[in-house]
Amino acid sequence: MKPVYFIITCLLLTGISFAQPMSNIGSAGGKIKLANDQAIVIESSTDIEASFSMGMEMVSKSIVQNSLLVKNSTDKQYTISNTFTKIKANLTMMGQPYSYDSENKESNNGDMAKIFDNSLNNPVDIIVDNMTGKAISEKKPVKKKDTDASNPATDLMKMFSDNSDEGIVSGAFEVIPPGRNIGDSWSDTTGAKDMKMIRKYTLSSISGNESTILLDAVSNAVNKLDFQGMEFEIKSVTKTKGEIVTDINTGLVKKRSSISDITGTVQMMGQDMPISAKVTSAGTYK
């Protein structure tokens, strides 16, 4: 059953990408306002409950901290560094616990340390469009690797440290299109060959310089994966509801929260295996 964990990782990453801040595609019109050397600290938590066929279950909780620093600015863009600075993660899979605490490395599991130790405190510069808050850095190819058959939990834990630098930086901003009033909605659609994602935003309230935006999103994906000579087809539907509180004057997000429900099937050796998961996330920006 080791290949199953590789499939689980891929499916849950779909949900976590929804739980993480969304890029502001289609939300242009305002402008984010930052100062050089301005620092932003992001603290986020992610809880996952997943169940699979044959009684397999997984539960995980993580708290992650990222530090952003505005390094440079022009008329059209900002250069912002992102540094993954802190993580505390606990995962239980098939009754087996795994954990990592960046502030208590002496007690960490060796396999978990291999994942996180090299990911911490390495700043990455991201270029951001100051009209949308969207990262415009060149996209890097994603390298796909087989799971570690001797310890499949390492790939599941890896999801906490592999969050996109571009997504984290873009998620610090949310620009409301001009002319929108309370109750108004707007949407964006993104997609690739095997995935389509539709997001609807609704301006729920305005209090002083703070606005609250409701998010309703749906993603449909079909992926084919090769694992050690075996081919799997994964079909998944992710439904997400969330809330975003942002500063109208600067475009800076103050907090985000979301709940994603993932349902899917994996076709393996001619049989469909059901998979479901719930991802709850929350983040603050200071």
N, C-alpha and C positions, 0 to 999 in steps of 0.2 A: 504493500500500500504506500510505499515511499513516494511514487509519482503523484499521488493524490495531494500531498502537501505542496508540491510545486504548483498545481492547479489552484489550490486554495489561495496561495499567495497572490497569484495573478488576479483572481476574482476579487479579493479583498482590496487590492490596490486600486481597483476601479472605484470602490466605495470610499476609500480614503481620499482619493483625488477629488471626490465630490465634497467630502467633509472639509477639506482644506479650502482656503480662500480662492474664489474664482477670479480669473482675469477679467478686466473690464471691457471686453469686446462689445462694441455696440453702445457703450455708455459715454461716448465722447461728448464734449460740449462745454464742460467746465474746465477747471485747471487746478492741478495740485500745486500747493505752495509749500516749499521747504526751504530751510536755510542750510548753507554749507556747515558741515560738522554737526548737524542735528542728529541725535541718536534716538532710535526707537527700539524698545525691548518688547518682544512678542513672547507671551507665555500661552501655550496651548495644551489642551488635554484631549486624548482620544481613547474612547472605550469601545471595544469590539466584542460582540457575542456572535459566534458562528456555529452552525450545526450542519452536519453532513450525513450521508447515508451510513448505515451500519453502526449507528450510535456514536459516531465521532463528534466531538465538540471542542471548541476552543474559546477561551476568554482571555482578553488582554486589556491592560490599562497602561497608559503612558502619559507622562508630563514632559513637555519639551520646551526649551527656551532658545530663541534666536535673537541675535543683536544686529540691528541695521544701523548703518552710518552713512550719511550723505557726504560723499567725498568731493563731488564736483557738480557744476550745473551750467547749462547753456540756455539759450532762448527756447529750445525745443525739448531738452531732455536733462535728466539727472543721472549721475553715476552713484549707485548705492551698493555698499558692500553688505553681504549677509554672512553671519558667522553662527554656526550651530554650536551653542555654548554649553548646553546642559540637557540631560535626559535621565528620567527614571522610568523604567519600563518593567512590567511584570506580565508574564504570559503563562497560561496553563493549557497544555494540549495533551489530550488523552490521559489526564491525571498527572502529567509530568510538569513541574514548575520550572520556569526559566526567568531570570531577572538580570537587570543591569542598573547601576546607579553611578552616574559620572562623578558624584561627590563622595563616593565610598568604594573606590576601585579595588581595595584590598579584598573585599568579600564577593567580587563579581565572578560569575562563571567564566571560565577561560574561553569558551566558544563565543560567548556574548562579547567579551572584551575584544576579540578579533574584529568584530563588526564595528563597534562604536569607537574604540580608542583612536583609530586613525581618521574618523569622521569629525571629531570635535575640534573646535578652535582653528578651523581653516577658512579664512575669509574668501568669499567669491564676489567679484564685482559684477553687478547687473546694471544695464542701461535701461532707463524707464522713460517712456513718453510722458511729458508733463501735462499733456491734455487729457490723457486717459488713465494714467497710472499703470499702463500695460508694459510689461517687459518687452524690449525689442532686441534683446541679445540674440546672437546667432544660435540656432538650435543645434544641439550636439546629438550625434547618433546614440541610441540606447543599446548597450551591449547586453545580450541575453545569455545567461549562464544556467547550466543545470543546477538543480538543488543539491545540496550535500546529503547524499543518501545515508551517511552515518549519523547525521543530526539534522533532520529537516526543519527543526524549529529555528535554526539560524537564519533561514530564508524568510521566515515569518517575522522574526525580530528585525530583520534588515529593512522592512518596510518603514520603520520609524525613522531611520537615518537617511533614507534615499529620497526624501521629499525634494521636489524641484526647487532649486534656488530661485528660479524665475517666478514660480508660483507663490513662494513665500513672500518675496518682495512685492509682487503685484497685489497680493492680498492685503497689504497694508493700506491700500487706497481704494476708494469707491467714489466715483464721480457721478453725480445725478445729472441727467440730461437737462438742458435749460428749458424753462417753461413748465416743468412738471409741478403739479399740485398734489395735495394729499388725496390719496385714492387712485392716482394715475399709475399706469403700468407701462413697462417696456420690456423687451425680450431680446435674446440673442440665441443664435444657433451655431454650434460648431460641430465639425464632423471630419471623419477620415473614411477610408475605404470600408472599415469594419465597425465603425462606431458613429453614433449620432447623439448629440447632447443638446437639449433645449432648456434654456433657463428663462424664467419669468420673474421680473422684479416689480414690486409694488411699493410705492411710497406710502408708508403706513401713518407716520406722524412726524411733526416738526415741533421741537421745543427749544427755544433759544437758537443756538448755533448747531444743535444736534438734530439729525434726522434718523428715523428708523425705517429700514427697508426690509420687506419680507421677500424671501427667495423660495421659489417653487421650481424644482428641476427634475428632469427625467433623462436618463441615459439608456440607450439600447446598444448592446455590443455583441458581436460574434467574432471569436478569435480561434484560430487554429494554432496549436502548439506542437512542436516535436520534442519529445523527451526520451533520450536514450533509445532512439529508433522506433518509438511509439508515437502515433499521432492522436491528439485529443482536440475535440471541438467544444469550446465553452460559449454558451449563450447566457447573457445576463441582462437583467433590467434593474436599474438603480433609481429609486425615487427619493428625493431629498427635499426637506422643508427646513428653512433656516431664517435667521434674523441677523441683520447687520446694522450697527449703530455707527454713524459716521459724522465727522465735523464738516458742516456745509462750507465753511470758509476756506478750509485747507485741503479737503478731500481725504484727510487721514481717517482711517477706521479706528474706532475706539474699542469695539468688541464685536465678535461674531459667534454664532452658535448654529448648529445644524444637527439633524437626525437623518440618517440615510438607511433605507431598507433595501437590501439586495436579495434578489431571487435569481436562481439560474440553474442550469443543468450542464453536466459534463458528459459528453458522449465518449465512452471508453470501451473498446472492444465490442462495439455494437450495442452497448447498453447505455441508457441515460441515467446519470446519478444526480439527484437533486442536491442543491447547495443553497443555503440561506444565511444571511448575516444582517446584523444591525450595528451601525457605526454612529456613535454619539460624540460630537466634538464641540469644544468651546475654546475661544481665544480672546486675550486682551492685548491691547497695543498701547504702550505708554512711552 
